Structures are given as structure tokens and as C-alpha cells.
């Protein structure tokens, strides 16, 4: 099992490997970041954003939280979106959920996780209630969870697209698209939900 101290050794090996692959990587990164993408994903440790899309440091601006939610009351997430759109000028915002999301599963089962996580996940619970007719047609619990994971991503794509940040960007003629994808833990593949939004 890794220890806190072992992370420093891992870091030295990682940094050396990066320099071996690209000797100027860190000297470029120290000057500025220039990502084309904003990734809004789940905090789950099994979904490492840069790694699963094969991007290097500096190429993906990342925001993560439980169940990849985008709420209009969450200044943390909104600040990230605004900085990404207005300062970094990203051209794509990717909302990435994943199958077998424990946050979505807790919300679907209405299980008591307690404290702040329970309050946070109530937003997914509200979505499940809103989509109850569609979800009730699925008899298998695992398939129902899969569907709710997808519906949650679709909802967050809508939430991003409805922010004043995106609406103002599109009114200015800025080219930025919002996409919804789901990562499959079982095979490591991303699936496009084909719910992209490119303007008003």
C-alpha cells in the first residue's frame, strides 16, 4: 500500500520520465498553460482525467466533484467555467460521468450517506425523481443505474449551457462547445452521449 512518503519517490520517477520524453515540458509549463479543453468530472479516483484521454500536463483544465455536478449555486464550479471560457478560451467543455458512480447509486437508492455528501447528492436524487417514468421502465437495477449515470451527464451539459458564462460567450461569437461523455470503468473507454451544445 502506498504511503505519503512513497508519493515523493513516485513523483521523482514521473518527473524524470516526462523530461526524458520531452526535455522542455516543464520550462514551457512554468510560463503558461494553454488547454483547449475544460473537463468537468467526478472525483472518483478511478477516473484520472488527463490519463484516460492521453493528454499531457497543461492540455486539460480540470474540475472534479462528487457525481460531476454543475450547480448554479456552486461558485467553485462556476469560477472554473468562467476562467476556462473567458481567460483560457477553451474550445470544448466536456462533462464526464462514469458508470457505477457511487454518488449516483446512493442518490438512486436514497441511501443515507450523511452530512454534506448527502445534501450534495440530493440534486441527483431530484433528477431521478424527475426522470422516474423513464427509469421505472427499466427492471434491472444495474441498467437503471447506467441510465441514471447517463441522464445525470445530460443534465449537467444542460446546466453548463444555461449559465450566463456560456450564453455570453456565444453572444460574443466565441466558439465553445459543451459535450457529454461517460467513462466505462469495465473497459476504460469513453462513450459520447451525442448531446453536444454549440450555441444558443
N, C-alpha and C positions, 0 to 999 in steps of 0.2 A: 504494500500500500504506500503511495507517495506521501512524503512528509512535506511540511512547509519548507524546510531547508533543501530538500531534493528539487524543489521547483527552480532554485537558482542554478543548479547544475543543468537541469533541463533547458533553462533559458540560455545558458552559455553555449550549449550544443546547438540550439535552434539558431542563435545569432550567428554562430560560425558557419552553419550550413547556408544561411541566407547570404552571407558575404561571399562564400565560395561560389554560389550560383550567380550573384550579382554584386560585384565589389562596390558599386556606387549607390546601392539601395538606401542605406541609412543616411548618407550625406544628402541624397535627394529628399528623403522623408523629413529631415530636420528643417528643410527650407519651407515646405508647404505640403498639404495634402490636396489631391485633385481627383476625388472619387466621382465616378459617373453615376453611381447608384446609392440610394438610401435603402437599407434593409431594416424592416420592422418585423422582428421575430419573437419567438417565445424564449424565455430564459432557460429552457431545458438544456442541460449540459450535453445532451446527445445530438444537438443541432448546432455545430460550430459554423457560423455564417460564412466567413472567408473560405474555410476549408472545403465545404461541400460544393462551392461554385468555382473553386480553383483560382481565387483571386489573392493577390499579394497584399501586404500591409499598404495602406494608402489608397486602395482601389475600391473599398466598400465602406461607406459610413453606416454605422450600426446602432440601432436602438432595440433593446430587448426588455420584455416584461412577461409576467405570467399570462399565458394564453394569447400573446400577441395582440393586445387590445389597443385601440386608438379611441380615446375618450376626449370629448370636447372640454372636459374639466381637468384634464391631466396636462398641466403646464410643462412637465418634464418632456413628454412625448411631443407636444406642440412646439416647444422650443427647438427640439431636434429637427422636426419637419421644417420649421421656418428657417433655421440656419442652413439646412441642406438645400432648400429651394432658393432662398434669397442670397446667400453668401457663397455656397459651394456650387450653385447652379447645376445640381444633379439633373440628369435627363430621365431617370427612371426611379420610381419608388416601388419597392417590392414588399408586399405584406406576405410573410411566410408563416404558415401554421404547420403543424405536423400531426400525422396520425398517431393515435394512442396518447394524445395530450392529456396528462393527468388533471390539469386545470379544467379542461373542457369536460372530462369524465366526472370530476367532482360536481360540476355545475349540472350536468345531465342527471346525476343520481340525487342531486340536492343533499349530498353528504356534508356533514359538519366538519369543515377544516379549521374553523375557529379564527378569531382575530381579523386582522386586515386582509389576509388572503380570501377569507370568506366574503367580505364586503366587496372586494375587487372582482371576484368571480361571479357575483350576483348579476353582472352585466351579461355574462354568458348564459346564466340561468334565465334571464329575461328574454334573451334571443331564443332559447329553447322553447319557452312558453309561446312566443310569437310564431314560431315555426312548428307548433305542436301537431297540426293536421298533417303536415308533410312528414314529420318524424314518426308519427304514430302508424303510418303505413308500412314502416319497416319493422318486421317482427324480431329480427336478430339484434341483440344488444350491441354486438361489436360493429355491425353495419350501421346501426343508428349513431354510434359514436363517430364512426368515419364520416357520416353525412354531416353531423353537427360540427365536426372539425372544419369541413369544407364551408359550411354555411357561416361559421364564425369568420373565416378569412374573407368571404364575400362581404360580410357586414363591415369589416374593418376597411376594406377597399372603399366602400361607400362612405364611411366616416372620414377617411383621408380626403376623398374627392369633394366632400361637402365643407371642408374647412375654408375659411376666408383666405388662408395662405395659398391654397391651390387655385381657388376661384380668381383671386387677384393675379396670380401668375399667368393663368390662361387669358385673362382680360388684357394683360400686357403683351400677349403673344409669345410668352415663354413656352418652349417645347418641353413638357414634362409629362410623363405617363405614369399611371398607377396600376400595378399588376397584383394579382392574387395567385399564390402558388402554395402547394402543400408538399412537405417533405415526408417521404415514407421511411420510417426507421427500419423496416424489414429488408429493404434492398438499397437504401442510400440514394434513391432517385427523387428528383423534384417533379411535380406534376403541375402543369399550367391549368388553372381553372377557367381560363378564357373569359375573364371578367374585367379586362383592362379598360381603363378610362383615360381618354387623352384630351379632354376638354369639357367645356360647359355643356 
